Amino acid sequence: MFNSYEKAEDDLEHFGQKVRSMGRGFEEDKEFFIAASTVAKEICDFIKNEIIY
């Protein structure tokens, strides 16, 4: 199963967050930031589901 959270850039912009990793911003390393956001979203969804049940 492969997931990708493509709303990462919109979410960061909405909350006024500027991200950098090793000197690169979102535009220079989209794949990294989308991957990190996907993992974070999956963890949040998992935790939310665990709390509900």
N, CA, C and O atoms as a MOPAC input file, in Angstrom:
PM7 MOZYME 1SCF
protein

 N      0.84300 1    -1.16800 1     0.00000 1
 C      0.00000 1     0.00000 1     0.00000 1
 C      0.89600 1     1.24100 1     0.00000 1
 O      1.87100 1     1.31500 1     0.74900 1
 N      0.56200 1     2.18800 1    -0.82700 1
 C      1.33700 1     3.42200 1    -0.93500 1
 C      0.41400 1     4.61200 1    -0.71200 1
 O     -0.62100 1     4.73800 1    -1.36600 1
 N      0.79400 1     5.47200 1     0.20500 1
 C      0.02700 1     6.69100 1     0.46500 1
 C      0.91300 1     7.90500 1     0.21300 1
 O      2.13400 1     7.84500 1     0.35800 1
 N      0.28200 1     8.99200 1    -0.16100 1
 C      1.00700 1    10.24600 1    -0.34900 1
 C      0.07600 1    11.39000 1     0.03400 1
 O     -1.02200 1    11.52000 1    -0.50800 1
 N      0.52200 1    12.20500 1     0.96100 1
 C     -0.28800 1    13.32200 1     1.44000 1
 C      0.07400 1    14.55600 1     0.62500 1
 O      1.00600 1    15.28800 1     0.95700 1
 N     -0.67700 1    14.77000 1    -0.43900 1
 C     -0.35900 1    15.83200 1    -1.39700 1
 C     -0.79300 1    17.22500 1    -0.93700 1
 O     -0.47900 1    18.21500 1    -1.59800 1
 N     -1.51400 1    17.31600 1     0.19300 1
 C     -1.95500 1    18.62400 1     0.68600 1
 C     -0.93300 1    19.28000 1     1.61100 1
 O     -1.22200 1    20.31300 1     2.21600 1
 N      0.24100 1    18.70300 1     1.72600 1
 C      1.25400 1    19.21000 1     2.65700 1
 C      1.59200 1    20.67000 1     2.39300 1
 O      1.63600 1    21.47700 1     3.32100 1
 N      1.82800 1    21.00900 1     1.14400 1
 C      2.20900 1    22.38900 1     0.81900 1
 C      1.08300 1    23.35900 1     1.16100 1
 O      1.33900 1    24.43300 1     1.70500 1
 N     -0.15100 1    22.99600 1     0.85000 1
 C     -1.29500 1    23.84800 1     1.18200 1
 C     -1.45100 1    24.01800 1     2.69000 1
 O     -1.73300 1    25.11500 1     3.17200 1
 N     -1.26600 1    22.91900 1     3.43400 1
 C     -1.37700 1    22.99300 1     4.89100 1
 C     -0.30500 1    23.89900 1     5.48700 1
 O     -0.59500 1    24.72000 1     6.35700 1
 N      0.91800 1    23.75200 1     5.02600 1
 C      2.00900 1    24.59200 1     5.53700 1
 C      1.74400 1    26.06300 1     5.24100 1
 O      1.96700 1    26.92900 1     6.08700 1
 N      1.27400 1    26.32900 1     4.04700 1
 C      0.96900 1    27.70600 1     3.65900 1
 C     -0.17500 1    28.26800 1     4.49700 1
 O     -0.11800 1    29.41400 1     4.94400 1
 N     -1.20900 1    27.46600 1     4.70700 1
 C     -2.37500 1    27.90000 1     5.48600 1
 C     -1.97800 1    28.32200 1     6.90500 1
 O     -2.47400 1    29.32500 1     7.41800 1
 N     -1.09700 1    27.56500 1     7.52500 1
 C     -0.68300 1    27.84900 1     8.89600 1
 C      0.55800 1    28.74300 1     8.97400 1
 O      1.08100 1    28.98800 1    10.06100 1
 N      1.02100 1    29.22300 1     7.83500 1
 C      2.15500 1    30.14100 1     7.81300 1
 C      3.47500 1    29.51800 1     8.22400 1
 O      4.33500 1    30.19600 1     8.78600 1
 N      3.64100 1    28.24300 1     7.95100 1
 C      4.85800 1    27.54200 1     8.33700 1
 C      5.86400 1    27.53200 1     7.19100 1
 O      5.51400 1    27.23200 1     6.05000 1
 N      7.09000 1    27.85500 1     7.49800 1
 C      8.19300 1    27.77700 1     6.53600 1
 C      9.10200 1    26.64700 1     6.99500 1
 O      9.67900 1    26.70300 1     8.08100 1
 N      9.22400 1    25.63600 1     6.17100 1
 C     10.03700 1    24.48000 1     6.55600 1
 C     11.35100 1    24.47700 1     5.79900 1
 O     11.43500 1    24.94300 1     4.66200 1
 N     12.37400 1    23.94300 1     6.44900 1
 C     13.68400 1    23.80100 1     5.82100 1
 C     14.31200 1    22.52600 1     6.38200 1
 O     14.13800 1    22.18200 1     7.55100 1
 N     15.03400 1    21.85200 1     5.52000 1
 C     15.78600 1    20.68300 1     5.93000 1
 C     17.10600 1    20.71700 1     5.18200 1
 O     17.13300 1    20.73400 1     3.95100 1
 N     18.17600 1    20.72600 1     5.91500 1
 C     19.52000 1    20.78300 1     5.33600 1
 C     19.64800 1    21.96000 1     4.36400 1
 O     20.30600 1    21.86600 1     3.32800 1
 N     19.00400 1    23.06100 1     4.72800 1
 C     19.10200 1    24.27600 1     3.93700 1
 C     18.14500 1    24.35700 1     2.75500 1
 O     18.13800 1    25.34700 1     2.02400 1
 N     17.33600 1    23.31500 1     2.56800 1
 C     16.41000 1    23.30800 1     1.43300 1
 C     14.98700 1    23.51400 1     1.91700 1
 O     14.56700 1    22.94300 1     2.92300 1
 N     14.25300 1    24.33800 1     1.18400 1
 C     12.85100 1    24.57900 1     1.49300 1
 C     11.95900 1    23.59900 1     0.75500 1
 O     12.43300 1    22.69000 1     0.07400 1
 N     10.66700 1    23.80200 1     0.90500 1
 C      9.69400 1    22.89500 1     0.30200 1
 C      9.88900 1    22.76700 1    -1.20600 1
 O      9.88300 1    21.65900 1    -1.74100 1
 N     10.05800 1    23.87400 1    -1.88000 1
 C     10.18800 1    23.83600 1    -3.34700 1
 C     11.43400 1    23.08400 1    -3.81300 1
 O     11.41300 1    22.44600 1    -4.86600 1
 N     12.51800 1    23.15400 1    -3.03700 1
 C     13.75500 1    22.47700 1    -3.43400 1
 C     13.74400 1    20.97700 1    -3.12800 1
 O     14.52100 1    20.22000 1    -3.71000 1
 N     12.87100 1    20.54800 1    -2.22200 1
 C     12.87100 1    19.13700 1    -1.81200 1
 C     11.45100 1    18.66100 1    -1.51200 1
 O     11.16800 1    18.14600 1    -0.43100 1
 N     10.56500 1    18.84500 1    -2.49300 1
 C      9.15500 1    18.48100 1    -2.32200 1
 C      8.97100 1    17.03400 1    -1.88800 1
 O      8.17600 1    16.75200 1    -0.99200 1
 N      9.69300 1    16.12300 1    -2.50900 1
 C      9.52200 1    14.70100 1    -2.20600 1
 C      9.76900 1    14.40900 1    -0.73300 1
 O      9.02400 1    13.64800 1    -0.11600 1
 N     10.81300 1    15.01100 1    -0.16500 1
 C     11.11800 1    14.80000 1     1.24700 1
 C      9.98500 1    15.30300 1     2.12900 1
 O      9.52900 1    14.58700 1     3.02100 1
 N      9.53200 1    16.51600 1     1.88900 1
 C      8.50600 1    17.10700 1     2.75000 1
 C      7.15200 1    16.42600 1     2.57100 1
 O      6.39300 1    16.31100 1     3.53400 1
 N      6.83900 1    15.98000 1     1.37700 1
 C      5.59600 1    15.23400 1     1.17900 1
 C      5.67900 1    13.88100 1     1.89300 1
 O      4.70700 1    13.44700 1     2.51100 1
 N      6.82200 1    13.22200 1     1.81000 1
 C      6.99700 1    11.94700 1     2.50800 1
 C      6.87800 1    12.12800 1     4.02100 1
 O      6.20000 1    11.34500 1     4.68600 1
 N      7.52600 1    13.14500 1     4.56200 1
 C      7.45300 1    13.40000 1     6.00400 1
 C      6.02400 1    13.73300 1     6.42200 1
 O      5.56600 1    13.28500 1     7.47300 1
 N      5.32700 1    14.50600 1     5.61600 1
 C      3.93900 1    14.86300 1     5.91500 1
 C      3.02000 1    13.65000 1     5.84000 1
 O      2.07700 1    13.52400 1     6.62100 1
 N      3.30400 1    12.76300 1     4.89500 1
 C      2.49800 1    11.55000 1     4.76200 1
 C      2.63600 1    10.68200 1     6.00400 1
 O      1.64300 1    10.17200 1     6.52300 1
 N      3.85600 1    10.51500 1     6.47800 1
 C      4.08400 1     9.72400 1     7.69400 1
 C      3.37000 1    10.37400 1     8.88400 1
 O      2.71300 1     9.68400 1     9.66300 1
 N      3.49600 1    11.68100 1     9.02500 1
 C      2.84000 1    12.37700 1    10.12800 1
 C      1.32600 1    12.20300 1    10.06300 1
 O      0.68800 1    11.96900 1    11.08900 1
 N      0.74600 1    12.31500 1     8.87200 1
 C     -0.70600 1    12.14500 1     8.70400 1
 C     -1.12800 1    10.73400 1     9.05300 1
 O     -2.14300 1    10.54300 1     9.72100 1
 N     -0.36800 1     9.73800 1     8.61300 1
 C     -0.70000 1     8.34900 1     8.92100 1
 C     -0.64600 1     8.09700 1    10.43100 1
 O     -1.51800 1     7.41500 1    10.97100 1
 N      0.35400 1     8.63200 1    11.11200 1
 C      0.46400 1     8.46700 1    12.56500 1
 C     -0.70200 1     9.13600 1    13.26700 1
 O     -1.28900 1     8.56000 1    14.18200 1
 N     -1.04500 1    10.35300 1    12.84600 1
 C     -2.18500 1    11.06300 1    13.45400 1
 C     -3.48000 1    10.28900 1    13.25600 1
 O     -4.27100 1    10.15500 1    14.19000 1
 N     -3.70000 1     9.78300 1    12.05700 1
 C     -4.90500 1     8.99400 1    11.78500 1
 C     -4.93400 1     7.73600 1    12.64000 1
 O     -5.98200 1     7.37500 1    13.17500 1
 N     -3.79500 1     7.06600 1    12.77300 1
 C     -3.71100 1     5.86400 1    13.59500 1
 C     -4.04700 1     6.16900 1    15.04600 1
 O     -4.83900 1     5.46000 1    15.66800 1
 N     -3.44700 1     7.22100 1    15.58400 1
 C     -3.69900 1     7.59500 1    16.97600 1
 C     -5.16800 1     7.95500 1    17.17500 1
 O     -5.78900 1     7.54000 1    18.15300 1
 N     -5.71500 1     8.72300 1    16.24900 1
 C     -7.11500 1     9.11600 1    16.34800 1
 C     -8.02300 1     7.87600 1    16.36100 1
 O     -8.96200 1     7.80300 1    17.15300 1
 N     -7.74600 1     6.92300 1    15.50000 1
 C     -8.53800 1     5.68900 1    15.45100 1
 C     -8.37600 1     4.86200 1    16.70600 1
 O     -9.34000 1     4.25300 1    17.16800 1
 N     -7.18400 1     4.82500 1    17.26900 1
 C     -6.94400 1     4.06200 1    18.48300 1
 C     -7.68900 1     4.66800 1    19.67100 1
 O     -8.17300 1     3.93500 1    20.53200 1
 N     -7.78500 1     5.98200 1    19.72700 1
 C     -8.45900 1     6.65300 1    20.83000 1
 C     -9.97100 1     6.45300 1    20.72800 1
 O    -10.64600 1     6.29800 1    21.74600 1
 N    -10.49700 1     6.45400 1    19.52100 1
 C    -11.94200 1     6.31200 1    19.31200 1
 C    -12.41400 1     4.91800 1    19.69200 1
 O    -13.49500 1     4.76800 1    20.26200 1
 N    -11.61900 1     3.89200 1    19.38500 1
 C    -12.05200 1     2.51900 1    19.64700 1
 C    -11.70600 1     2.12400 1    21.02900 1
 O    -11.99100 1     0.99900 1    21.44000 1

